[in-house]
Amino acid sequence: MQGDDLLDIVGRLEQAWAQVAPGQTFDYVFLDEAVDSQYRAEERLGTIVTLGTILSLIVACLGLFGLATLVTVRRTKEIGIRKTMGASASDITLMISREFAILVGIAVLIASPVAFLALRAWLQGFAYQTTLSVWLFVGAALLALAVALLAVSYHAIRAARLDPVNALRYE
């Protein structure tokens, strides 16, 4: 068979099928269309996952920003006392940021094995697979830490720059 006249070829195959298996419908799919359909499904899944990731990052950053606000407001008096006792702005910023870095570290320790198992299970469905490198998870952890510290740094620096007199008079 040549691929010049596909309609004629399909017609002849349908006639041969009717002789071999009468009463059963002739159903056919071209291989390139089947592969293209699977590829499109993976593209749609990738788009959905990307949008979900972006939305979850926005919500997480807003949550971190709100939590940093709460922490700095609750610790205003402590920050004022520390500044009065000689703490520098960088010491106070590190103190507040350290707490969030520890929380991100705990989150990474919990999420990494779950993500590894989920990715490995997902990759099993493909004929050609790639290996999951530890650097993928290290990079994700560093990115999560950077995003968290950026979200917290505004409030930490603002709290560290407050006048200790106003901070002590706050409550």
Stockholm file with secondary structure:
# STOCKHOLM 1.0

chainA/1-171         MQGDDLLDIVGRLEQAWAQVAPGQTFDYVFLDEAVDSQYRAEERLGTIVTLGTILSLIVACLGLFGLATLVTVRRTKEIGIRKTMGASASDITLMISREFAILVGIAVLIASPVAFLALRAWLQGFAYQTTLSVWLFVGAALLALAVALLAVSYHAIRAARLDPVNALRYE
#=GR chainA/1-171 SS CCSSCHHHHHHHHHHHHHHHSTTSCCCCCCHHHHHHHHHHHHHHHHHHHHHHHHHHHHHHHHHHHHHHHHHHHHTHHHHHHHHHTTCCHHHHHHHHHHHHHHHHHHHHHHHHHHHHHHHHHHHTTSSSCCCCCHHHHHHHHHHHHHHHHHHHHHHHHHHHTSCHHHHHHCC
#=GC SS_cons         CCSSCHHHHHHHHHHHHHHHSTTSCCCCCCHHHHHHHHHHHHHHHHHHHHHHHHHHHHHHHHHHHHHHHHHHHHTHHHHHHHHHTTCCHHHHHHHHHHHHHHHHHHHHHHHHHHHHHHHHHHHTTSSSCCCCCHHHHHHHHHHHHHHHHHHHHHHHHHHHTSCHHHHHHCC
//
